[in-house]
């Protein structure tokens, strides 16, 4: 069984590999394909990447703040994901800029994970009165969140390709 720090090092490596591989696969994608919504109420690839930028931004705050304090009371933006994406109008941003920002942010999160103070790994983010999560668990769970949305983007782009051809 891997130690908590080994687990985080593996998670950091996986984050960088996911982002690098995705940017390599998606880099030449046409703007029309990246901004096409696969169906009503569904996000385009640009909007999913925008959501992942928001996720990286919020997790960056949590990852750093949880090394400063245990029992962090920090807002959960989960209920507002749709509003965050809508307000920032990610479909209007150039695809290469979104990809560069997303990859860079994830590279930095991987660095933060590799640099984390091991004494803080069990510090808790208090989501609400019934839920909390440790810094370690949050860092590891972030990888699964990325994997889920990378698959979502690839499905959205395949669907859009069929719609635009």
C-alpha positions as CSV (number, residue, x, y, z in Angstrom):
1,X,0.0,0.0,0.0
2,X,1.3,3.4,-1.0
3,X,2.0,6.0,1.7
4,X,-0.1,9.2,1.6
5,X,2.7,11.2,0.0
6,X,3.3,8.4,-2.6
7,X,-0.4,8.5,-3.4
8,X,-0.2,12.2,-3.9
9,X,2.9,12.0,-6.1
10,X,1.1,9.4,-8.2
11,X,-2.0,11.7,-8.4
12,X,0.2,14.7,-9.4
13,X,1.8,12.6,-12.2
14,X,-1.6,11.5,-13.4
15,X,-2.9,15.1,-13.4
16,X,0.0,16.2,-15.6
17,X,-0.4,13.2,-17.9
18,X,-4.1,13.8,-18.3
19,X,-3.7,17.5,-19.1
20,X,-0.8,17.0,-21.4
21,X,-2.4,14.1,-23.3
22,X,-5.7,15.9,-23.7
23,X,-4.1,19.1,-24.9
24,X,-2.1,17.1,-27.5
25,X,-5.2,15.3,-28.7
26,X,-7.4,18.4,-28.7
27,X,-5.0,21.1,-29.7
28,X,-5.9,21.1,-33.4
29,X,-9.7,21.0,-32.8
30,X,-11.6,23.6,-34.8
31,X,-13.3,26.4,-32.8
32,X,-16.8,25.4,-34.2
33,X,-16.3,21.8,-32.9
34,X,-15.1,23.0,-29.5
35,X,-18.0,25.4,-29.0
36,X,-20.7,23.1,-30.3
37,X,-23.1,21.8,-27.6
38,X,-23.9,18.1,-28.2
39,X,-27.5,18.6,-27.0
40,X,-30.0,20.8,-25.2
41,X,-28.7,21.7,-21.7
42,X,-25.3,20.1,-22.4
43,X,-22.0,21.9,-22.3
44,X,-19.7,22.3,-25.2
45,X,-16.0,21.1,-24.9
46,X,-15.1,24.8,-24.3
47,X,-17.6,25.0,-21.4
48,X,-16.4,21.7,-19.9
49,X,-12.8,22.9,-20.0
50,X,-14.0,26.2,-18.5
51,X,-15.7,24.2,-15.7
52,X,-12.4,22.4,-15.2
53,X,-10.6,25.8,-15.0
54,X,-13.1,26.8,-12.3
55,X,-12.5,23.5,-10.5
56,X,-8.8,24.0,-10.6
57,X,-9.2,27.5,-9.3
58,X,-11.4,26.5,-6.4
59,X,-9.3,23.5,-5.5
60,X,-6.1,25.6,-5.6
61,X,-7.6,27.8,-2.9
62,X,-8.6,24.7,-0.8
63,X,-5.2,23.0,-1.3
64,X,-3.3,26.0,-0.1
65,X,-5.7,27.2,2.6
66,X,-6.0,23.8,4.2
67,X,-2.3,23.9,4.8
68,X,-2.9,27.1,6.9
69,X,-5.9,26.0,8.9
70,X,-7.8,22.9,9.9
71,X,-11.6,23.0,9.7
72,X,-11.6,25.4,6.7
73,X,-14.9,27.0,6.1
74,X,-14.8,27.8,2.4
75,X,-17.8,28.0,0.0
76,X,-18.6,25.1,-2.2
77,X,-19.3,26.4,-5.7
78,X,-20.8,23.0,-6.7
79,X,-24.4,24.2,-6.7
80,X,-23.4,27.1,-8.9
81,X,-21.4,25.3,-11.6
82,X,-23.8,26.2,-14.4
83,X,-23.8,29.9,-13.3
84,X,-20.0,30.0,-13.2
85,X,-19.8,28.7,-16.7
86,X,-22.6,30.9,-18.0
87,X,-21.2,34.1,-16.4
88,X,-17.7,33.5,-17.8
89,X,-18.9,32.8,-21.3
90,X,-16.3,30.2,-22.1
91,X,-17.7,29.5,-25.5
92,X,-16.5,33.0,-26.6
93,X,-12.8,32.3,-25.5
94,X,-10.3,31.0,-28.1
95,X,-9.9,27.3,-27.7
96,X,-6.0,27.4,-27.6
97,X,-6.2,29.9,-24.7
98,X,-8.6,27.8,-22.7
99,X,-6.4,24.7,-23.2
100,X,-3.2,26.6,-22.2
101,X,-4.9,28.0,-19.0
102,X,-6.3,24.6,-18.1
103,X,-3.0,22.8,-18.6
104,X,-1.0,25.4,-16.8
105,X,-3.4,25.5,-13.8
106,X,-3.2,21.7,-13.5
107,X,0.5,21.7,-13.7
108,X,0.5,24.1,-10.8
109,X,-1.9,22.0,-8.8
110,X,0.4,19.0,-9.4
111,X,3.3,21.1,-8.0
112,X,1.2,22.1,-5.0
113,X,0.4,18.4,-4.4
114,X,4.1,17.4,-4.6
115,X,4.9,20.3,-2.2
116,X,2.2,19.7,0.4
117,X,3.0,19.7,4.1
118,X,2.4,16.1,5.1
119,X,1.3,17.2,8.6
120,X,-1.7,18.9,7.0
121,X,-3.0,16.0,4.9
122,X,-5.8,15.2,7.4
123,X,-6.9,18.9,7.8
124,X,-10.6,19.1,6.9
125,X,-12.6,21.3,4.6
126,X,-16.0,21.7,6.2
127,X,-18.4,21.6,3.3
128,X,-21.5,22.0,5.4
129,X,-22.8,20.7,8.8
130,X,-23.0,17.1,7.5
131,X,-20.0,16.9,5.2
132,X,-16.3,17.4,5.3
133,X,-13.3,16.0,3.4
134,X,-9.6,15.8,4.2
135,X,-7.0,17.6,2.1
136,X,-5.5,14.3,1.1
137,X,-8.8,12.8,0.0
138,X,-9.6,16.0,-1.9
139,X,-6.3,15.9,-3.7
140,X,-6.8,12.3,-4.7
141,X,-10.5,12.8,-5.7
142,X,-9.5,15.7,-8.0
143,X,-7.9,13.1,-10.4
144,X,-11.2,11.3,-10.7
145,X,-13.0,14.6,-11.4
146,X,-10.5,15.3,-14.2
147,X,-10.9,11.8,-15.7
148,X,-14.7,12.1,-15.7
149,X,-14.7,15.4,-17.5
150,X,-11.9,14.5,-20.0
151,X,-14.2,11.6,-21.1
152,X,-17.1,14.0,-21.2
153,X,-15.2,16.4,-23.5
154,X,-14.2,13.5,-25.8
155,X,-17.8,12.3,-26.1
156,X,-18.9,15.9,-26.7
157,X,-16.4,16.4,-29.5
158,X,-17.3,13.1,-31.2
159,X,-20.9,14.1,-31.1
160,X,-20.2,17.5,-32.4
161,X,-18.1,16.1,-35.2
162,X,-21.0,14.0,-36.3
163,X,-23.4,17.0,-36.1
164,X,-21.0,19.3,-38.1
165,X,-20.0,16.9,-40.8
